[in-house]
Amino acid sequence: MSADKPKDSRASTQARILLADHKPQIEHLQRRLFLRSSLSIGALAMLSGCNMQDGDSVDKVLWAMSRWNDRVQGWLFSGTKLAPTYSASQITNPFPFNAFYPEFDAPDIDGSTFQLEVSGLIADKRTWNLQQLRALPQVSQITRHICIEGWSAIGQWKGVPFRTFLEKIGADLNARYVGFKCADRYYSSLDMATALHPQTQLTLDFGDAPLPAKYGYPLKLRVPTKLGFKNPKHIAAIFVTNTNPGGYWEDQGYNWFSGL
C-alpha cells in the first residue's frame, strides 16, 4: 500500500490543478445546476454573480423558469395558512443583524420628521408620520425569520397589520403588487395575496421597544411567510401597482416569490 501513496499524491495534485484551471466554469455550472434543481422543488435561485439578463440563451431560459416558478408558488399560496408562532422563551437573543452592508452603516433616521410616502393605485396619497401609524391597531407576533444564507432566528415584532394599513389608504386590493422603497437604497415587492395575509405586518417595535436602527427603524415589513430578504427595513415609500417592481436581490437572480 505504501508504494501507491506517491502515485495517489501526484494524481491528487494534478486534479487540484485541473480544478483550479476550470474553477470559473465549474462555479458557473454549479450555479445553473442549483437554480435548475431549486426550481424543481419551488425553492430559491441563489445566483451570486450569474447574470440572467446578459443575453445568454440558457440564462434566458432559466429566468423564464424562475418566473414560471413564481406563478406556481403563487397558485399554491394560501391566504389563511399561518406561519408557526413561538413562545417568548424561544426568542433568539441576540437576534442577528443582516444586510448588504455592515451594521455601522445602518441609516440614521430622525423619527420626529419621518414621513412615509404612499402612491400608486390608492385613494389617499397623504404621507404618514410615526404618530399616525402608532394610532392604528397594533398586533404582536413571535415568528421565525428565515434567511436565504441558511440561518434562522425567532423574534418578537409589533406593528400594524398590513391589510389594515392598505385598507386605510384605500389601496386597490385587486392590484397585483405592493412595492417598497427604503432609506438604505434597498427595494422589494410582494404579491397582493401575501400583502393581505393576516401575519404580514408594518412593524414599528422589536420586543417592547421601537425598532433599533439595525433591525429597520423606524419602519420595516414583517412577512413570516416569506424568506428574510422579502422583509424590507427602513421603509420610506409604499406603492401599489400592476407592474412587478422586482427587488434588490430579485433583480440579481433570486426567486421573486420566495415564500410558503
RARA-V425945 format. One record per pair of residues at least 12 apart in sequence whose ideal C-beta (glycine too) atoms are under 8 Angstrom apart, sorted by the first residue. I is the first residue (numbers start at 0). J is the second residue. Records with the same first field share a line. If there is no record, write none. Layout:
BEGIN
I->J / J
END
This chain:
BEGIN
26->48
27->49
30->45 / 46 / 47 / 48 / 49
31->49 / 57 / 58 / 61
33->45 / 46
34->46 / 49 / 61 / 64 / 65 / 252
35->61 / 64
37->254
38->61 / 64 / 65 / 67 / 68 / 254
41->68 / 71 / 72 / 75
42->254
43->147 / 226 / 253 / 254 / 257
44->61 / 65 / 252 / 253 / 254
45->147 / 252 / 253
46->251 / 252 / 253
47->251 / 252
49->252
50->252
51->65 / 252
65->252 / 254 / 255
66->255
68->254 / 256
69->254 / 255 / 256
72->256 / 258
73->190 / 192 / 256
76->190 / 192 / 193 / 224 / 256 / 258 / 259
78->192 / 195 / 196
79->197
80->224 / 259
81->197 / 198
82->142 / 143 / 198 / 223 / 224 / 259
83->142 / 143
84->140 / 141 / 142
85->141 / 142 / 143 / 153
86->141
87->141 / 155
89->141 / 153
90->141 / 153 / 154 / 155 / 206
91->152 / 153 / 154
94->144 / 152 / 154 / 205 / 214
95->146 / 150 / 152
96->213 / 214
97->146 / 148 / 227
98->183 / 185 / 232
99->185 / 247
100->183
102->213
104->183
105->183 / 212 / 213 / 233
106->182 / 183 / 212 / 233
107->212
108->182 / 212 / 216 / 217 / 233
110->129 / 209 / 216 / 217
113->128 / 129 / 217 / 218
114->126 / 127 / 128
115->127 / 128 / 132 / 218 / 234 / 235 / 236 / 237
116->235 / 236 / 237
117->168 / 236 / 237 / 238
118->236 / 237 / 238 / 239
119->174 / 178 / 238 / 239 / 240
120->170 / 171 / 174 / 239 / 240 / 241
121->165 / 168 / 169 / 170 / 171 / 238 / 239
122->168 / 169 / 170
123->167 / 168 / 169
124->168
129->203 / 217 / 218
132->158 / 159 / 164 / 201 / 203 / 218
133->203
135->159 / 163 / 164 / 167
136->159 / 160 / 163
137->157 / 158 / 159 / 203
138->157 / 158 / 159 / 160 / 200
139->155 / 156 / 157
140->155 / 156 / 157 / 198 / 200 / 221 / 223
141->153 / 154 / 155 / 156
142->154 / 156 / 198 / 221 / 223
143->223
144->223 / 227 / 230
145->226 / 227
146->226 / 227 / 228
147->226 / 227 / 228 / 248 / 253 / 257
154->205 / 206
155->205 / 206
156->200 / 202 / 204 / 205 / 221
157->202 / 203 / 204 / 205
158->200 / 201 / 202 / 203 / 204 / 218 / 221
159->200 / 201 / 203
160->197 / 199 / 200 / 201
161->194 / 195 / 196 / 199 / 200 / 201 / 220
162->194 / 195 / 196 / 197 / 199
164->201
165->177 / 194 / 195 / 239
170->239
171->239
172->191 / 195
173->191
174->191 / 239 / 240 / 241
175->190 / 191 / 240 / 241 / 242 / 243
176->188 / 189 / 190 / 191 / 239 / 240 / 241 / 242 / 243 / 244
177->189 / 191 / 194 / 237 / 238 / 239 / 240
178->237 / 238 / 239 / 240 / 244
179->220 / 231 / 234 / 236 / 237
180->234 / 235 / 236 / 237 / 238
181->231 / 232 / 233 / 234 / 235
182->233 / 234 / 235
183->232 / 233
184->247
185->231 / 232 / 233 / 247
186->231 / 244 / 245 / 246 / 247
187->220 / 228 / 229 / 231 / 244 / 246 / 247 / 249
188->243 / 244 / 245 / 246 / 249 / 255
189->220 / 222 / 225 / 229
190->256
193->222 / 224 / 225 / 258
196->222 / 224
198->221 / 222 / 223 / 224
199->220 / 221 / 222 / 224
200->220 / 221 / 222
201->218 / 219 / 220 / 221 / 234
202->215 / 218 / 219 / 220 / 221
203->217 / 218
214->232
215->231 / 232 / 233 / 234
216->233
217->233
218->233 / 234
219->231 / 232 / 233 / 234
220->234
222->258
224->258 / 259
225->257 / 258 / 259
226->257 / 258
228->246 / 247 / 248 / 253 / 257
229->246 / 257 / 258
243->255
END
